[in-house]
Amino acid sequence: MYKAEIGLKVDRTRCTRCGLCVADCRNKAIIADPESGYPVVADGGAERCMHCQHCMMLCPAGALSVDGVDAAACPAANQELPSYSSLLNLVRSRRSCRDYLQKNVEKEVIAGLMDAMRYVPTGVNRRGLHFSLIDDLEVMEQYRKRTYEKICAMKEAGTLPENQIRLYEQFMEGSDPVYRTAPHLLVVSVAEDSFCAEADPLIAVSYFELLAHARGLGTVWFGRWMSMWRSLLPEMKDVMGIPEGYRPGYAILFGYASPKQKFVRVGCPDPVPVNTVTADNLKNY
């Protein structure tokens, strides 16, 4: 679908021709060879393949490799999963952090979080995401400083929009209204031709947020970066190394939370409204 070929290889000494891979391929990118029964790429299959690797992941014998990835290189799927209660606690205890320790998160922790981003789901498995990262406190401080220099210059020149004056005032009062004192920044960009360009970056940020929380980090969704990039300081994105054909989708700040952000209980938001659709609702459909 977005690669020239599938790169399907079948180890016939292992393949039992059980048909699980073929049955799961909804796009019929692979079929059972009429003569041998072994899975093969169908005519036009490369154009239909989503590169989801389901065929390889389903194979009980580990006989398939796709896209240059061998089944033996993939972790087992039957590892112990976290309980529902532990995941619920992770979700309930997550809070936006707006005050951070001025220290770097360890490189290996950040590297682990970024490696996990390859498991983020995207529309039709397009994988059209790009991640721009500031992982060093000093670099972040330079980025922060330059942003406020630009805001102050616009205020002095009388070109700062009225709805952004408060940012300037808060900065002059000694606070950090844009970056919330965070030591690190992640911007998720998306390919313009992605099938789900609006949703994919938001899903990635959601995954990152929960994984970072599980590692003891604080995060805050950075919608202000997005609005400033669009309307106030479009050059904010220039240092982020965003490839041609991509645009920023969303951003998130992260780091170790300051002791003042240590929450001792979870909140109690209102229940969400839920409408259960019944057969009666479908009568006039």
C-alpha positions as CSV (number, residue, x, y, z in Angstrom):
1,M,0.0,0.0,0.0
2,Y,2.9,2.4,0.6
3,K,5.9,0.2,-0.1
4,A,7.1,-1.2,-3.4
5,E,7.1,-4.8,-2.1
6,I,6.2,-7.1,0.8
7,G,9.5,-9.0,1.1
8,L,7.6,-12.1,2.1
9,K,9.8,-15.1,2.8
10,V,8.5,-18.5,3.8
11,D,10.7,-21.2,5.4
12,R,9.1,-24.3,3.9
13,T,10.9,-26.5,6.4
14,R,8.8,-24.9,9.1
15,C,5.6,-23.9,7.4
16,T,2.8,-26.4,8.0
17,R,0.4,-24.7,5.5
18,C,-2.1,-24.2,8.3
19,G,-3.6,-21.2,6.4
20,L,-3.8,-18.8,9.4
21,C,-1.7,-16.1,7.7
22,V,-3.8,-16.2,4.6
23,A,-7.1,-16.2,6.4
24,D,-6.1,-13.1,8.5
25,C,-5.0,-11.1,5.5
26,R,-8.2,-9.1,4.9
27,N,-6.7,-7.3,1.9
28,K,-5.7,-10.6,0.2
29,A,-2.2,-9.4,-0.2
30,I,-1.0,-13.0,0.3
31,I,-2.8,-16.2,-0.8
32,A,-2.2,-19.9,-0.6
33,D,-0.3,-21.1,-3.7
34,P,-2.8,-23.3,-5.6
35,E,-0.3,-26.0,-6.2
36,S,1.9,-26.1,-3.1
37,G,-0.4,-24.6,-0.5
38,Y,2.4,-22.3,0.8
39,P,1.6,-18.6,1.3
40,V,2.7,-16.4,-1.6
41,V,2.2,-12.8,-2.6
42,A,-1.0,-12.4,-4.6
43,D,-1.1,-10.6,-7.9
44,G,-1.3,-6.9,-6.9
45,G,-0.7,-7.9,-3.3
46,A,2.2,-5.5,-2.8
47,E,-0.2,-2.6,-3.6
48,R,-2.8,-3.9,-1.1
49,C,-0.4,-4.9,1.8
50,M,-0.7,-2.8,4.9
51,H,2.6,-4.1,6.3
52,C,0.9,-4.9,9.6
53,Q,3.0,-8.0,10.0
54,H,-0.1,-10.0,11.2
55,C,0.8,-12.9,9.0
56,M,4.2,-13.2,10.6
57,M,2.9,-12.6,14.1
58,L,0.2,-15.3,13.7
59,C,2.4,-18.0,12.4
60,P,2.7,-20.7,15.1
61,A,5.8,-22.2,13.4
62,G,7.6,-18.8,13.0
63,A,8.0,-19.7,9.3
64,L,7.4,-16.2,7.8
65,S,9.4,-13.1,7.5
66,V,8.1,-9.8,6.0
67,D,9.7,-6.5,5.2
68,G,13.1,-7.9,6.2
69,V,11.9,-8.8,9.7
70,D,12.4,-12.4,10.8
71,A,9.9,-13.9,13.3
72,A,12.7,-15.0,15.5
73,A,13.6,-11.3,16.1
74,C,10.2,-10.5,17.5
75,P,9.3,-10.8,21.2
76,A,6.8,-13.4,22.3
77,A,3.2,-12.1,22.6
78,N,2.3,-14.3,25.6
79,Q,4.2,-12.3,28.1
80,E,2.3,-11.4,31.3
81,L,0.1,-8.3,30.8
82,P,-0.6,-5.7,33.4
83,S,-3.9,-6.2,35.2
84,Y,-6.9,-4.0,34.4
85,S,-6.8,-2.4,37.9
86,S,-3.1,-1.5,37.4
87,L,-3.8,0.1,34.0
88,L,-6.9,1.9,35.5
89,N,-4.7,3.3,38.2
90,L,-2.2,4.5,35.7
91,V,-4.9,6.3,33.8
92,R,-6.6,7.7,36.9
93,S,-3.3,9.0,38.4
94,R,-2.1,10.8,35.3
95,R,-2.1,14.5,35.7
96,S,-0.8,17.4,33.6
97,C,2.5,18.6,35.1
98,R,3.3,22.3,35.0
99,D,6.3,22.5,37.3
100,Y,9.5,20.5,36.6
101,L,12.8,19.8,38.2
102,Q,15.6,21.4,36.2
103,K,17.4,18.2,35.4
104,N,17.7,15.9,32.4
105,V,15.8,12.7,32.2
106,E,18.3,9.9,31.7
107,K,19.2,9.2,28.1
108,E,18.3,5.5,28.4
109,V,14.9,6.4,29.7
110,I,14.1,8.7,26.8
111,A,15.6,6.2,24.4
112,G,13.3,3.5,25.7
113,L,10.2,5.7,25.4
114,M,11.1,6.7,21.8
115,D,11.7,3.0,20.9
116,A,8.2,2.3,22.2
117,M,6.8,4.8,19.7
118,R,7.2,2.2,16.9
119,Y,4.3,0.3,18.4
120,V,1.9,3.2,18.2
121,P,-1.0,2.4,15.9
122,T,-1.7,4.5,12.9
123,G,-4.5,4.6,10.3
124,V,-4.1,1.7,7.9
125,N,-0.7,1.1,9.5
126,R,0.7,4.0,7.4
127,R,3.5,4.7,10.0
128,G,3.7,8.3,8.6
129,L,5.0,9.9,11.8
130,H,8.1,11.8,12.6
131,F,9.4,12.6,16.1
132,S,11.4,15.8,16.9
133,L,13.0,15.7,20.4
134,I,14.8,18.1,22.6
135,D,16.4,15.8,25.2
136,D,18.9,18.2,26.7
137,L,18.1,20.8,29.4
138,E,20.6,23.3,28.0
139,V,19.2,23.1,24.5
140,M,15.7,23.5,25.8
141,E,16.8,26.6,27.7
142,Q,18.1,28.1,24.5
143,Y,14.9,27.3,22.7
144,R,12.9,28.8,25.6
145,K,15.0,31.9,25.7
146,R,14.8,32.5,22.0
147,T,11.0,32.2,22.1
148,Y,10.7,34.8,24.8
149,E,13.1,37.1,23.1
150,K,10.9,37.0,20.0
151,I,7.7,37.7,22.1
152,C,9.4,40.6,23.9
153,A,10.6,42.0,20.5
154,M,7.1,41.8,19.1
155,K,5.7,43.6,22.2
156,E,8.2,46.4,21.9
157,A,7.4,46.7,18.2
158,G,3.7,46.8,18.8
159,T,3.1,43.7,16.7
160,L,2.2,41.2,19.5
161,P,-1.5,40.2,19.1
162,E,-3.8,41.4,21.8
163,N,-4.7,37.9,22.8
164,Q,-1.0,37.1,23.5
165,I,-0.2,40.1,25.7
166,R,-0.8,38.0,28.8
167,L,2.0,35.7,27.8
168,Y,4.4,38.7,27.8
169,E,3.1,39.9,31.1
170,Q,3.4,36.5,32.8
171,F,7.0,36.2,31.5
172,M,7.8,39.6,32.8
173,E,6.4,38.6,36.2
174,G,9.0,35.8,36.3
175,S,7.0,32.8,35.2
176,D,7.3,30.5,32.2
177,P,3.8,30.5,30.6
178,V,4.8,28.8,27.4
179,Y,7.1,25.9,28.4
180,R,5.9,25.4,32.0
181,T,9.6,25.0,33.1
182,A,9.8,21.6,31.3
183,P,13.3,20.4,30.4
184,H,12.2,18.4,27.4
185,L,10.0,18.7,24.3
186,L,8.6,16.2,21.9
187,V,6.9,17.3,18.6
188,V,5.0,14.6,16.6
189,S,4.7,15.4,12.9
190,V,2.7,13.6,10.4
191,A,3.0,13.0,6.6
192,E,0.6,15.2,4.7
193,D,-0.6,12.2,2.7
194,S,-1.4,10.0,5.8
195,F,-4.8,8.5,5.9
196,C,-5.5,9.6,9.4
197,A,-3.3,12.7,9.6
198,E,-5.4,14.4,12.3
199,A,-5.7,11.4,14.6
200,D,-2.3,9.7,14.3
201,P,-0.2,12.3,16.2
202,L,-2.8,12.5,19.0
203,I,-2.7,8.7,19.4
204,A,1.1,8.8,19.6
205,V,1.1,11.6,22.2
206,S,-1.4,9.6,24.3
207,Y,0.8,6.5,24.2
208,F,3.9,8.6,25.1
209,E,2.1,10.3,28.0
210,L,1.0,7.1,29.7
211,L,4.4,5.3,29.1
212,A,6.2,8.4,30.5
213,H,3.9,8.4,33.5
214,A,4.7,4.7,34.1
215,R,8.4,5.7,34.1
216,G,7.8,8.3,36.8
217,L,7.8,11.3,34.5
218,G,5.5,14.3,34.3
219,T,4.0,15.5,31.1
220,V,1.7,18.2,29.8
221,W,0.1,18.4,26.4
222,F,1.5,21.4,24.6
223,G,-1.3,22.9,22.6
224,R,0.2,26.3,23.1
225,W,3.2,25.3,20.9
226,M,0.8,24.3,18.2
227,S,-1.2,27.6,18.3
228,M,2.0,29.7,18.4
229,W,3.5,27.8,15.5
230,R,0.3,28.4,13.5
231,S,-0.3,32.0,14.2
232,L,2.4,33.8,16.2
233,L,5.9,32.3,15.7
234,P,5.9,29.9,12.7
235,E,9.7,29.8,12.9
236,M,9.3,27.8,16.1
237,K,9.3,24.6,14.1
238,D,12.4,25.4,12.0
239,V,14.9,23.9,14.4
240,M,12.8,20.7,14.9
241,G,14.1,19.0,11.7
242,I,10.6,18.3,10.4
243,P,11.0,16.6,7.0
244,E,9.5,18.0,3.7
245,G,6.0,16.8,3.3
246,Y,5.3,16.6,7.0
247,R,3.5,19.0,9.3
248,P,3.4,19.2,13.1
249,G,0.5,17.2,14.5
250,Y,0.9,17.8,18.3
251,A,3.5,18.4,21.0
252,I,4.1,17.4,24.6
253,L,6.4,18.6,27.3
254,F,8.0,16.2,29.8
255,G,10.5,15.7,32.6
256,Y,10.7,14.9,36.2
257,A,8.0,16.7,38.2
258,S,9.0,19.1,41.0
259,P,8.0,18.0,44.5
260,K,5.2,20.6,44.4
261,Q,3.5,18.4,41.7
262,K,3.3,15.3,44.0
263,F,-0.4,14.5,44.0
264,V,-1.6,12.4,47.0
265,R,-5.0,11.4,45.5
266,V,-6.7,11.1,42.2
267,G,-9.5,13.4,41.1
268,C,-13.2,12.7,40.8
269,P,-14.4,14.0,37.4
270,D,-18.0,13.8,36.5
271,P,-19.2,10.5,34.8
272,V,-19.2,10.6,31.1
273,P,-22.5,10.6,29.2
274,V,-23.2,7.3,27.5
275,N,-26.0,6.5,25.1
276,T,-26.6,2.9,24.5
277,V,-27.9,2.2,21.1
278,T,-30.8,-0.3,20.9
279,A,-32.7,-2.0,18.2
280,D,-35.4,0.8,18.4
281,N,-32.8,3.4,17.4
282,L,-32.2,1.5,14.2
283,K,-35.8,1.3,13.0
284,N,-35.5,4.4,10.9
285,Y,-31.9,3.9,9.8
